[in-house]
Amino acid sequence: IRAAEEQAANNDEVGEVGRQAREKMLQGNAGAAVRDAQRAFEKAKSPEERSRAEQDLRAAQAEQRRQQSVYDLHKQGLRELKANNPESAVMLYRQALDLEQSASGDLLQSSNSGCAVQQRSEATSLLHMQAICKAWIDGNACLLKYDGAGAQEAFRRCHTIAEQVSKVKPTEGYAGAHIKLVLGADHE
């Protein structure tokens, strides 16, 4: 009887830690989800527990890799903007946004918690960064046509959008360090 009680308690604990991992993944905190799923996997004793914990761990690790890819594309996009290549940057931001938006569907399919996945602040930031790229492209085109007023208007749009994106709060635990835009020509 004691062994059965211990197994039941372990099942409950493994199930709770696994549920927490799935919830954290839905919230965008992939790092914490990986840690919780790893804990559940280590505590799992029965084949059913191990199988479920392994599924949770693999899903959390995949989400963490996806988030890191989005982060890396964002950093590449910033490098392209710094080099005055907004055409390249806008393509990188499109890729990052596609990856970020794909997460909502994937997470909803893997979730049994009934939680709705809302657009994360990272998607909002990526949309803003695309708008910056497009305004920058417009500004460069105006410069080529010697349209100073049009260029000034386009680059003002870039600045306004950059101010908006700098106010977006990142999702807690999202992969990669927070990138803060610093407005002004003297900054990277």
MODAKA-V898044 format. One record per pair of residues at least 24 apart in sequence whose ideal C-beta (glycine too) atoms are under 6 Angstrom apart, sorted by the first residue. I is the first residue (numbers start at 1). J is the second residue. If there is no record, write none. Layout:
# MODAKA-V898044
<<I J> <I J>>
This chain:
# MODAKA-V898044
<<10 45> <14 40> <14 43> <14 44> <14 49> <18 53> <18 56> <21 56> <21 60> <25 60> <25 63> <26 107> <26 111> <26 115> <26 117> <28 120> <28 171> <28 174> <29 172> <29 173> <30 63> <30 64> <30 67> <30 175> <31 173> <32 173> <33 60> <34 60> <34 61> <34 64> <59 110> <64 175> <67 174> <67 175> <68 175> <69 99> <70 96> <70 99> <70 100> <71 175> <71 176> <86 133> <86 136> <86 137> <89 133> <90 130> <90 133> <93 126> <93 129> <93 130> <96 126> <97 126> <100 126> <120 171> <121 168> <121 169> <121 170> <121 171> <124 168> <125 165> <125 168> <128 161> <128 164> <128 165> <131 161> <132 158> <132 161> <132 162>>
